Structure formats: C-alpha cells, structure tokens
Amino acid sequence: MRILSLLFRAVNIYSGLLIIYALLSWFPGAYESKLGRLLSRICEPYLSLFDRFNLNFGMVSFNIMFAIIVLNLAAGGLEIIIRSILFG
C-alpha cells in the first residue's frame, strides 16, 4: 500500500502549504516575499476553484479551510477506490 501512503503524505504536505499560505495573510507584505510568491504559485490554482462559493464572512475567508476539507475527503474517496480495486 505504498501508493496510499504517498497519497496521504502528499495531501498532508499540500494541506500544510495551504495553512502556511493562509497564515501569510496576517503579515503585511508577506505575499510579496519569495516564500509568498512561491506559495501563491502552488496554492492559488487550487484555491481558485473555491472562489465561486463566496465563503467570506466579514473579513474572514473560509475558502482555505473548505479547500483542505475537500482535499482530504477526495483523498479518502480515492483510498476507498484503490482498496476496492486492489483487494476486490
């Protein structure tokens, strides 16, 4: 089940990157730093999928939290599919 452990490791790493990306919003100018630009290139394409849901309440956006939940649910669903294919 090496493929499943790689899948969950990748999901955990990407979830961590999304959390760091969200935390950068607390610091003025952080998105213009090298780390901020790198994380923007990595995270924004996925996060843009959730922009249409308008999960902003006041000044707080829940897009990233929703994106992490969807990512983990998709990984869990993929695990079920892979296990059913391999173990019938």
C-alpha positions in Angstrom: 0.0 0.0 0.0 2.9 2.3 -0.7 0.8 4.3 -3.1 -1.7 5.1 -0.4 1.0 6.3 2.0 2.5 8.5 -0.7 -1.0 9.9 -1.5 -1.7 10.8 2.2 1.8 12.2 2.6 1.3 14.5 -0.4 -2.1 15.5 0.9 -0.6 16.3 4.3 2.2 18.4 2.8 -0.2 20.3 0.5 -2.6 20.9 3.4 0.4 22.3 5.4 1.3 24.6 2.5 -2.3 25.8 2.3 -2.2 26.6 6.1 1.1 28.5 5.7 -0.4 30.4 2.8 -3.4 31.4 4.9 -1.1 32.5 7.8 0.8 34.8 5.4 -2.3 36.9 5.2 -1.6 38.0 8.8 1.6 39.7 7.9 1.6 42.8 5.7 3.7 42.3 2.5 4.2 38.6 3.1 2.7 37.6 -0.2 5.4 39.7 -1.9 8.2 37.8 -0.3 10.0 34.9 -2.1 8.1 32.4 0.0 4.8 34.2 -0.5 5.3 34.2 -4.3 6.2 30.5 -4.3 3.2 29.6 -2.2 1.0 31.7 -4.4 2.1 29.8 -7.5 1.5 26.5 -5.7 -1.7 27.2 -3.8 -3.7 29.7 -5.8 -4.6 27.4 -8.8 -6.3 25.0 -6.4 -7.8 27.7 -4.2 -9.3 29.5 -7.2 -11.7 26.5 -7.7 -13.4 27.6 -4.4 -13.7 31.3 -5.1 -17.1 30.9 -6.6 -18.5 29.6 -3.3 -18.0 33.0 -1.6 -17.2 31.6 1.8 -16.3 35.1 3.2 -17.9 36.2 6.4 -17.0 39.7 7.2 -13.2 40.0 7.0 -12.7 36.2 7.4 -12.5 33.8 4.4 -13.2 30.2 4.9 -12.1 29.2 1.4 -8.8 27.6 2.5 -10.5 25.6 5.3 -13.1 24.3 2.8 -10.4 23.5 0.3 -8.4 21.5 2.9 -11.6 19.6 3.8 -12.4 18.8 0.2 -8.8 17.7 -0.4 -8.9 15.3 2.5 -12.3 13.9 1.5 -11.1 13.4 -2.1 -8.0 11.5 -0.7 -10.2 9.4 1.4 -12.5 8.6 -1.5 -9.5 7.7 -3.7 -8.3 5.4 -0.9 -11.6 3.6 -1.0 -11.5 3.2 -4.8 -7.9 2.0 -4.8 -8.5 -0.5 -2.0 -11.6 -1.9 -3.8 -9.7 -2.3 -7.0 -6.7 -4.0 -5.4 -8.5 -6.1 -2.8 -11.8 -6.6 -4.6 
